[in-house]
């Protein structure tokens, strides 16, 4: 029986991780759309969507960390650090700058979605649930948030219904 509950929890985490992956793909796209709307020459550079080499991402992380030493609340550096760490698949490292951004901008949809996904990736289910509840409250017209909250609640309920351990006599 405990194996079945663990399998259910694993399935939910896999589905949730898929949604996180989808959100991580959508968020940068929104940023690109913003850049294109501002007619910035940087937003139209060829090859901008190409993957950045790991070494370059690590250099970017170091650069953003140096900026944050001088300016701990710099939103651009926080966002850049979080994005670089996410591209490096360092979900634990990305949480700190995302949490700071969430504290500064608690109603920012982009920050909420990425933080939700990061909390799921780091197995902070209760933290992810609180963000999802806020998304449902702030965006009642979006059924996908309600559906995801329902799935998450079902997974939590299934995982908590583990039978008590059998005693050996």
N, C-alpha and C positions, 0 to 999 in steps of 0.2 A: 504493500500500500504506500509506504513513504516514497518508493521509487516512482509511482504514478504521479504523486504530487510534485515531486522534483521535476519529472518530465513536463508537467503542465507549466511549471514556473520557467523551465528552460524554453519552452515554446513561446511563452509570452515575452520573455527577454529577447528571443530571436526576432519575433515580430516587431517588438518595440525598437530593437536595434536597426531593423530595416527601415522603420519610419524615421529614426534618427538620421540614418544615412541619407534618406530622401530629403529631410530637412536641411542637412548639411550641404546638399547639392542646390537646394532652392535659395538658401540665404545668400551665397556668393552671387547667384544670378540676380537677386534683387539689388545687390550692391552694384553690379555691372549696369543694370538698368538706370540706377541713380546717376552713375558716372556718364552714361550716354546722354541722359536728359540734360545734364549741365554743360554739354558741349565741350567737355574737357578733352584736350588732345591726348592725355594719358589713357582715357577710357577707350580709345579707338586704336591702340597699338596692335599690330599684328602679332599673333602668337601669345597674347596675354593669357589665354586660357590653358596654355601648356603647363604640364606639371613642373613644379620647381624642384630641382635636385635637393636631396636631403642635406647636403653640406650647406647649401644656400639658405635653407630653412633654419638650420641651426645657427647660422650667422645672424639671421633676422631675429631669432629669439634672443640672442645675446645683445643685439642692438636695442631691441625693445626693453629688455631688462635694465640696460644702462639708462635709458630715458626714464624709466619708472623709478630708478634710484633717486633721480633729481626731482621728478614730478610724479609722485605716486598715484595721483588721480587723473592723469592724462588719458582721456577717453580714446584717443587715436592709438596711443601706445598699448593700452589695455586690449583694444579690439585686435590690433595687429598681432600682439603676443598670443592671444587666444586662437586666432586663425592659424598662425604658424604652428602652434602646438597641436591643434586639431589635425592639420595636414601631416604632422609627424605621428599622428595617432597617439599622442600623449594626452589622454583624456583627463587624467588626474591633474596634470600640470595646467591644462586649459581651464580647469574649474575656478582657480583663484581669480584670474582676471575677469572671467565671466560673472562670478559672484559680485565682484566690485562694480562691474557695469550694471548688473541687475539692481544693486543697491542705489546706484545713481539714476538709473532709468527703469523703474519697476514696471512701467507699462509699455516698454518697447517690445513689440512682437518679435522682432528678429532676435533680440537678446534672450527673450523667454524661450523661444523654440530651440535655440542652440544650447542653452543651459539645461532645458528639459532633456535633450538628447544626451548631454554630457553626464547629467546625474544618472540617467539610466545606464550608460556605459560604465559608470563607476559603481553601479549597484546600489545607489542611494534611491531606493524605490519610494520612500516616503517623501523625500525632497522633490522627486520628479512628479509625484502625485499632487503635491501642493501647487506646483507651477501649472499643471494640467487643470486643476480646479480653478485657478485664476484665469486661465485661457478660456475655459467654458463660461465663466462669469463675465469676462470682458468682451467675448465674441460669441454671443448666443446664436448668432446667425450662421455660425460655422459648425455643421453637424460632425465634421471629422474629429473635432476636439472632444465632443460628447462621446462619440464612438470609442475613441482611444481611452478615455477615462473609464468607460464601462469595461473594456477589455482589461485594463490595468487592475481595476477593482476585482474583477473575476479571478485574475491570476493571484492576487493577494489573498483572496478568500480561499482559493483552491490550495494554496501553499500553507495556509494556516489551519486547514482541516486535516492535518496529519494526525493519525490515531496515536494514542499514548503508547509508549514502548511496552512491549510484552515483558513480563517478569518471568524469569526462569526459576523453577522450583526444583 
